[in-house]
Amino acid sequence: MRHYTLADKLINHADQVLRTLTPNATAALRPNPANPLPSLTLTSEQQTEVAGLMRVNHSGEVCAQALYHGQALTAKLPTVREEMQHAALEEQDHLAWCEDRLQELNSQPSLLNPLWYGLSFGIGAAAGIAGDKWSLGFVVETEKQVCAHLEEHLQRIPINDERTHAILTQMHQDEDQHRQQAQDAGGAELPPPIKHLMGFISKVMTKTSFYV
Protein backbone atom coordinates (compact mmCIF):
# COMPACT_ATOMS: atom_id res chain seq x y z
CA MET A 1 0.00 0.00 0.00
CA ARG A 2 1.44 3.37 -1.02
CA HIS A 3 2.14 5.97 1.66
CA TYR A 4 1.55 9.49 0.42
CA THR A 5 3.85 12.31 1.46
CA LEU A 6 2.56 15.73 2.45
CA ALA A 7 3.56 17.03 -0.98
CA ASP A 8 1.56 14.21 -2.65
CA LYS A 9 -1.50 15.07 -0.59
CA LEU A 10 -1.22 18.79 -1.36
CA ILE A 11 -0.89 18.13 -5.10
CA ASN A 12 -3.86 15.75 -5.00
CA HIS A 13 -5.96 18.30 -3.14
CA ALA A 14 -5.00 21.07 -5.57
CA ASP A 15 -6.23 18.82 -8.39
CA GLN A 16 -9.50 18.21 -6.53
CA VAL A 17 -10.02 21.95 -6.02
CA LEU A 18 -9.43 22.74 -9.69
CA ARG A 19 -11.75 19.97 -10.86
CA THR A 20 -14.48 21.14 -8.50
CA LEU A 21 -14.29 24.84 -9.36
CA THR A 22 -13.45 24.73 -13.08
CA PRO A 23 -16.49 24.51 -15.41
CA ASN A 24 -16.75 21.25 -17.39
CA ALA A 25 -13.80 19.73 -15.48
CA THR A 26 -15.92 17.30 -13.44
CA ALA A 27 -17.10 14.12 -15.14
CA ALA A 28 -19.99 12.10 -13.73
CA LEU A 29 -19.42 8.39 -13.15
CA ARG A 30 -23.13 7.64 -13.58
CA PRO A 31 -25.43 8.69 -16.43
CA ASN A 32 -27.39 11.88 -15.89
CA PRO A 33 -30.92 10.80 -14.82
CA ALA A 34 -32.34 13.58 -17.02
CA ASN A 35 -30.86 12.13 -20.23
CA PRO A 36 -33.89 10.07 -21.39
CA LEU A 37 -36.42 12.78 -20.55
CA PRO A 38 -37.83 15.48 -22.87
CA SER A 39 -36.74 19.10 -22.58
CA LEU A 40 -39.55 21.48 -21.62
CA THR A 41 -39.76 25.04 -22.91
CA LEU A 42 -40.04 27.18 -19.80
CA THR A 43 -41.31 30.73 -19.55
CA SER A 44 -38.64 33.35 -18.81
CA GLU A 45 -39.84 33.55 -15.19
CA GLN A 46 -39.73 29.78 -14.77
CA GLN A 47 -36.30 29.56 -16.36
CA THR A 48 -34.96 32.21 -13.99
CA GLU A 49 -36.44 30.40 -10.98
CA VAL A 50 -35.19 26.95 -11.98
CA ALA A 51 -31.73 28.28 -12.89
CA GLY A 52 -31.48 30.00 -9.50
CA LEU A 53 -32.43 26.83 -7.67
CA MET A 54 -30.00 24.71 -9.69
CA ARG A 55 -27.24 27.26 -9.02
CA VAL A 56 -27.95 26.86 -5.31
CA ASN A 57 -27.80 23.07 -5.64
CA HIS A 58 -24.57 23.29 -7.62
CA SER A 59 -23.03 25.46 -4.88
CA GLY A 60 -24.27 22.94 -2.33
CA GLU A 61 -22.40 20.20 -4.18
CA VAL A 62 -19.26 22.34 -4.26
CA CYS A 63 -19.60 22.62 -0.48
CA ALA A 64 -20.15 18.87 -0.20
CA GLN A 65 -16.98 18.16 -2.18
CA ALA A 66 -15.01 20.50 0.08
CA LEU A 67 -16.50 19.05 3.27
CA TYR A 68 -15.74 15.46 2.32
CA HIS A 69 -12.23 16.32 1.09
CA GLY A 70 -11.50 18.16 4.33
CA GLN A 71 -12.88 15.35 6.46
CA ALA A 72 -11.00 12.67 4.49
CA LEU A 73 -7.76 14.61 4.99
CA THR A 74 -8.08 14.67 8.79
CA ALA A 75 -10.05 11.45 9.49
CA LYS A 76 -8.38 9.13 12.02
CA LEU A 77 -9.65 5.72 10.87
CA PRO A 78 -8.92 4.45 7.33
CA THR A 79 -12.50 3.14 7.07
CA VAL A 80 -13.90 6.62 7.77
CA ARG A 81 -11.46 8.18 5.29
CA GLU A 82 -12.57 5.71 2.60
CA GLU A 83 -16.24 6.41 3.42
CA MET A 84 -15.67 10.15 2.91
CA GLN A 85 -13.82 9.59 -0.37
CA HIS A 86 -16.59 7.31 -1.68
CA ALA A 87 -19.27 9.84 -0.75
CA ALA A 88 -17.27 12.58 -2.51
CA LEU A 89 -17.31 10.51 -5.71
CA GLU A 90 -21.11 10.29 -5.66
CA GLU A 91 -21.35 14.00 -4.89
CA GLN A 92 -19.15 14.52 -7.97
CA ASP A 93 -21.98 13.09 -10.07
CA HIS A 94 -24.37 15.63 -8.56
CA LEU A 95 -21.95 18.45 -9.34
CA ALA A 96 -21.75 17.43 -13.00
CA TRP A 97 -25.52 16.92 -13.34
CA CYS A 98 -26.27 20.36 -11.85
CA GLU A 99 -23.74 21.96 -14.18
CA ASP A 100 -25.31 20.20 -17.17
CA ARG A 101 -28.74 21.53 -16.24
CA LEU A 102 -27.42 25.06 -15.72
CA GLN A 103 -25.97 25.00 -19.23
CA GLU A 104 -29.30 23.83 -20.63
CA LEU A 105 -30.94 26.79 -18.88
CA ASN A 106 -28.36 29.19 -20.35
CA SER A 107 -27.05 29.96 -16.88
CA GLN A 108 -23.83 29.44 -14.95
CA PRO A 109 -22.57 28.39 -11.51
CA SER A 110 -22.28 30.85 -8.65
CA LEU A 111 -19.33 33.26 -8.76
CA LEU A 112 -19.00 32.72 -5.00
CA ASN A 113 -18.13 29.01 -5.28
CA PRO A 114 -14.41 29.51 -4.42
CA LEU A 115 -15.49 31.16 -1.16
CA TRP A 116 -17.95 28.36 -0.34
CA TYR A 117 -15.29 25.74 -1.11
CA GLY A 118 -12.70 27.34 1.17
CA LEU A 119 -15.12 27.75 4.08
CA SER A 120 -16.51 24.24 3.72
CA PHE A 121 -13.08 22.63 3.46
CA GLY A 122 -12.03 24.32 6.70
CA ILE A 123 -15.19 23.18 8.46
CA GLY A 124 -14.74 19.61 7.18
CA ALA A 125 -11.10 19.48 8.26
CA ALA A 126 -12.01 20.81 11.71
CA ALA A 127 -14.76 18.19 12.05
CA GLY A 128 -12.25 15.46 11.17
CA ILE A 129 -9.77 16.76 13.73
CA ALA A 130 -12.50 16.73 16.41
CA GLY A 131 -12.82 12.95 15.97
CA ASP A 132 -14.41 10.46 13.63
CA LYS A 133 -17.71 10.16 15.52
CA TRP A 134 -18.14 13.95 15.31
CA SER A 135 -17.06 14.00 11.69
CA LEU A 136 -19.66 11.35 10.88
CA GLY A 137 -22.23 13.22 12.96
CA PHE A 138 -21.48 16.31 10.92
CA VAL A 139 -22.25 14.31 7.76
CA VAL A 140 -25.55 13.13 9.24
CA GLU A 141 -26.69 16.67 10.04
CA THR A 142 -25.39 18.12 6.77
CA GLU A 143 -27.19 15.54 4.66
CA LYS A 144 -30.37 15.98 6.71
CA GLN A 145 -30.36 19.70 5.93
CA VAL A 146 -29.50 19.08 2.26
CA CYS A 147 -32.44 16.69 1.93
CA ALA A 148 -34.74 19.34 3.40
CA HIS A 149 -33.51 21.87 0.82
CA LEU A 150 -34.00 19.40 -2.03
CA GLU A 151 -37.55 18.63 -0.89
CA GLU A 152 -38.33 22.36 -0.89
CA HIS A 153 -36.82 22.79 -4.36
CA LEU A 154 -38.80 19.86 -5.75
CA GLN A 155 -41.95 21.68 -4.67
CA ARG A 156 -40.85 24.89 -6.39
CA ILE A 157 -39.81 23.36 -9.72
CA PRO A 158 -42.61 23.34 -12.37
CA ILE A 159 -44.22 19.90 -12.17
CA ASN A 160 -43.76 19.30 -15.90
CA ASP A 161 -40.03 20.08 -15.79
CA GLU A 162 -39.15 16.38 -15.76
CA ARG A 163 -35.42 16.85 -16.37
CA THR A 164 -34.84 18.96 -13.26
CA HIS A 165 -37.13 16.75 -11.17
CA ALA A 166 -35.20 13.62 -12.20
CA ILE A 167 -31.86 15.14 -11.17
CA LEU A 168 -33.08 16.44 -7.81
CA THR A 169 -34.91 13.20 -7.00
CA GLN A 170 -31.77 11.12 -7.56
CA MET A 171 -29.70 13.60 -5.57
CA HIS A 172 -32.17 13.37 -2.68
CA GLN A 173 -31.96 9.58 -2.74
CA ASP A 174 -28.15 9.63 -2.66
CA GLU A 175 -27.96 12.28 0.08
CA ASP A 176 -30.36 10.35 2.31
CA GLN A 177 -28.27 7.22 1.79
CA HIS A 178 -25.13 9.12 2.81
CA ARG A 179 -26.93 10.31 5.94
CA GLN A 180 -27.98 6.77 6.85
CA GLN A 181 -24.51 5.35 6.21
CA ALA A 182 -22.86 7.96 8.42
CA GLN A 183 -25.42 7.35 11.15
CA ASP A 184 -24.92 3.58 10.98
CA ALA A 185 -21.13 4.08 11.12
CA GLY A 186 -21.44 5.74 14.52
CA GLY A 187 -22.09 9.40 13.85
CA ALA A 188 -22.69 11.34 17.07
CA GLU A 189 -25.62 13.71 17.60
CA LEU A 190 -24.34 17.26 17.24
CA PRO A 191 -25.12 19.86 19.94
CA PRO A 192 -28.07 22.16 19.04
CA PRO A 193 -25.89 25.30 18.77
CA ILE A 194 -23.76 23.61 16.08
CA LYS A 195 -26.89 22.56 14.17
CA HIS A 196 -28.25 26.10 14.31
CA LEU A 197 -24.93 27.54 13.10
CA MET A 198 -24.89 25.07 10.19
CA GLY A 199 -28.44 26.08 9.31
CA PHE A 200 -27.53 29.78 9.39
CA ILE A 201 -24.50 29.30 7.11
CA SER A 202 -26.65 27.21 4.76
CA LYS A 203 -29.24 29.98 4.53
CA VAL A 204 -26.58 32.57 3.69
CA MET A 205 -25.22 30.32 0.94
CA THR A 206 -28.62 29.55 -0.58
CA LYS A 207 -29.79 33.18 -0.53
CA THR A 208 -26.66 34.56 -2.20
CA SER A 209 -26.01 31.71 -4.67
CA PHE A 210 -29.55 31.99 -6.06
CA TYR A 211 -28.68 35.39 -7.52
CA VAL A 212 -24.85 35.47 -7.81
C-alpha positions as CSV (number, residue, x, y, z in Angstrom):
1,M,0.0,0.0,0.0
2,R,1.4,3.4,-1.0
3,H,2.1,6.0,1.7
4,Y,1.5,9.5,0.4
5,T,3.9,12.3,1.5
6,L,2.6,15.7,2.5
7,A,3.6,17.0,-1.0
8,D,1.6,14.2,-2.6
9,K,-1.5,15.1,-0.6
10,L,-1.2,18.8,-1.4
11,I,-0.9,18.1,-5.1
12,N,-3.9,15.7,-5.0
13,H,-6.0,18.3,-3.1
14,A,-5.0,21.1,-5.6
15,D,-6.2,18.8,-8.4
16,Q,-9.5,18.2,-6.5
17,V,-10.0,21.9,-6.0
18,L,-9.4,22.7,-9.7
19,R,-11.7,20.0,-10.9
20,T,-14.5,21.1,-8.5
21,L,-14.3,24.8,-9.4
22,T,-13.4,24.7,-13.1
23,P,-16.5,24.5,-15.4
24,N,-16.7,21.2,-17.4
25,A,-13.8,19.7,-15.5
26,T,-15.9,17.3,-13.4
27,A,-17.1,14.1,-15.1
28,A,-20.0,12.1,-13.7
29,L,-19.4,8.4,-13.2
30,R,-23.1,7.6,-13.6
31,P,-25.4,8.7,-16.4
32,N,-27.4,11.9,-15.9
33,P,-30.9,10.8,-14.8
34,A,-32.3,13.6,-17.0
35,N,-30.9,12.1,-20.2
36,P,-33.9,10.1,-21.4
37,L,-36.4,12.8,-20.6
38,P,-37.8,15.5,-22.9
39,S,-36.7,19.1,-22.6
40,L,-39.5,21.5,-21.6
41,T,-39.8,25.0,-22.9
42,L,-40.0,27.2,-19.8
43,T,-41.3,30.7,-19.5
44,S,-38.6,33.4,-18.8
45,E,-39.8,33.6,-15.2
46,Q,-39.7,29.8,-14.8
47,Q,-36.3,29.6,-16.4
48,T,-35.0,32.2,-14.0
49,E,-36.4,30.4,-11.0
50,V,-35.2,26.9,-12.0
51,A,-31.7,28.3,-12.9
52,G,-31.5,30.0,-9.5
53,L,-32.4,26.8,-7.7
54,M,-30.0,24.7,-9.7
55,R,-27.2,27.3,-9.0
56,V,-28.0,26.9,-5.3
57,N,-27.8,23.1,-5.6
58,H,-24.6,23.3,-7.6
59,S,-23.0,25.5,-4.9
60,G,-24.3,22.9,-2.3
61,E,-22.4,20.2,-4.2
62,V,-19.3,22.3,-4.3
63,C,-19.6,22.6,-0.5
64,A,-20.2,18.9,-0.2
65,Q,-17.0,18.2,-2.2
66,A,-15.0,20.5,0.1
67,L,-16.5,19.1,3.3
68,Y,-15.7,15.5,2.3
69,H,-12.2,16.3,1.1
70,G,-11.5,18.2,4.3
71,Q,-12.9,15.3,6.5
72,A,-11.0,12.7,4.5
73,L,-7.8,14.6,5.0
74,T,-8.1,14.7,8.8
75,A,-10.0,11.4,9.5
76,K,-8.4,9.1,12.0
77,L,-9.7,5.7,10.9
78,P,-8.9,4.4,7.3
79,T,-12.5,3.1,7.1
80,V,-13.9,6.6,7.8
81,R,-11.5,8.2,5.3
82,E,-12.6,5.7,2.6
83,E,-16.2,6.4,3.4
84,M,-15.7,10.1,2.9
85,Q,-13.8,9.6,-0.4
86,H,-16.6,7.3,-1.7
87,A,-19.3,9.8,-0.7
88,A,-17.3,12.6,-2.5
89,L,-17.3,10.5,-5.7
90,E,-21.1,10.3,-5.7
91,E,-21.3,14.0,-4.9
92,Q,-19.2,14.5,-8.0
93,D,-22.0,13.1,-10.1
94,H,-24.4,15.6,-8.6
95,L,-22.0,18.4,-9.3
96,A,-21.8,17.4,-13.0
97,W,-25.5,16.9,-13.3
98,C,-26.3,20.4,-11.9
99,E,-23.7,22.0,-14.2
100,D,-25.3,20.2,-17.2
101,R,-28.7,21.5,-16.2
102,L,-27.4,25.1,-15.7
103,Q,-26.0,25.0,-19.2
104,E,-29.3,23.8,-20.6
105,L,-30.9,26.8,-18.9
106,N,-28.4,29.2,-20.4
107,S,-27.1,30.0,-16.9
108,Q,-23.8,29.4,-15.0
109,P,-22.6,28.4,-11.5
110,S,-22.3,30.9,-8.7
111,L,-19.3,33.3,-8.8
112,L,-19.0,32.7,-5.0
113,N,-18.1,29.0,-5.3
114,P,-14.4,29.5,-4.4
115,L,-15.5,31.2,-1.2
116,W,-17.9,28.4,-0.3
117,Y,-15.3,25.7,-1.1
118,G,-12.7,27.3,1.2
119,L,-15.1,27.8,4.1
120,S,-16.5,24.2,3.7
121,F,-13.1,22.6,3.5
122,G,-12.0,24.3,6.7
123,I,-15.2,23.2,8.5
124,G,-14.7,19.6,7.2
125,A,-11.1,19.5,8.3
126,A,-12.0,20.8,11.7
127,A,-14.8,18.2,12.0
128,G,-12.3,15.5,11.2
129,I,-9.8,16.8,13.7
130,A,-12.5,16.7,16.4
131,G,-12.8,12.9,16.0
132,D,-14.4,10.5,13.6
133,K,-17.7,10.2,15.5
134,W,-18.1,14.0,15.3
135,S,-17.1,14.0,11.7
136,L,-19.7,11.4,10.9
137,G,-22.2,13.2,13.0
138,F,-21.5,16.3,10.9
139,V,-22.3,14.3,7.8
140,V,-25.6,13.1,9.2
141,E,-26.7,16.7,10.0
142,T,-25.4,18.1,6.8
143,E,-27.2,15.5,4.7
144,K,-30.4,16.0,6.7
145,Q,-30.4,19.7,5.9
146,V,-29.5,19.1,2.3
147,C,-32.4,16.7,1.9
148,A,-34.7,19.3,3.4
149,H,-33.5,21.9,0.8
150,L,-34.0,19.4,-2.0
151,E,-37.5,18.6,-0.9
152,E,-38.3,22.4,-0.9
153,H,-36.8,22.8,-4.4
154,L,-38.8,19.9,-5.8
155,Q,-42.0,21.7,-4.7
156,R,-40.9,24.9,-6.4
157,I,-39.8,23.4,-9.7
158,P,-42.6,23.3,-12.4
159,I,-44.2,19.9,-12.2
160,N,-43.8,19.3,-15.9
161,D,-40.0,20.1,-15.8
162,E,-39.1,16.4,-15.8
163,R,-35.4,16.8,-16.4
164,T,-34.8,19.0,-13.3
165,H,-37.1,16.8,-11.2
166,A,-35.2,13.6,-12.2
167,I,-31.9,15.1,-11.2
168,L,-33.1,16.4,-7.8
169,T,-34.9,13.2,-7.0
170,Q,-31.8,11.1,-7.6
171,M,-29.7,13.6,-5.6
172,H,-32.2,13.4,-2.7
173,Q,-32.0,9.6,-2.7
174,D,-28.2,9.6,-2.7
175,E,-28.0,12.3,0.1
176,D,-30.4,10.4,2.3
177,Q,-28.3,7.2,1.8
178,H,-25.1,9.1,2.8
179,R,-26.9,10.3,5.9
180,Q,-28.0,6.8,6.9
181,Q,-24.5,5.3,6.2
182,A,-22.9,8.0,8.4
183,Q,-25.4,7.4,11.2
184,D,-24.9,3.6,11.0
185,A,-21.1,4.1,11.1
186,G,-21.4,5.7,14.5
187,G,-22.1,9.4,13.9
188,A,-22.7,11.3,17.1
189,E,-25.6,13.7,17.6
190,L,-24.3,17.3,17.2
191,P,-25.1,19.9,19.9
192,P,-28.1,22.2,19.0
193,P,-25.9,25.3,18.8
194,I,-23.8,23.6,16.1
195,K,-26.9,22.6,14.2
196,H,-28.3,26.1,14.3
197,L,-24.9,27.5,13.1
198,M,-24.9,25.1,10.2
199,G,-28.4,26.1,9.3
200,F,-27.5,29.8,9.4
201,I,-24.5,29.3,7.1
202,S,-26.6,27.2,4.8
203,K,-29.2,30.0,4.5
204,V,-26.6,32.6,3.7
205,M,-25.2,30.3,0.9
206,T,-28.6,29.6,-0.6
207,K,-29.8,33.2,-0.5
208,T,-26.7,34.6,-2.2
209,S,-26.0,31.7,-4.7
210,F,-29.6,32.0,-6.1
211,Y,-28.7,35.4,-7.5
212,V,-24.9,35.5,-7.8
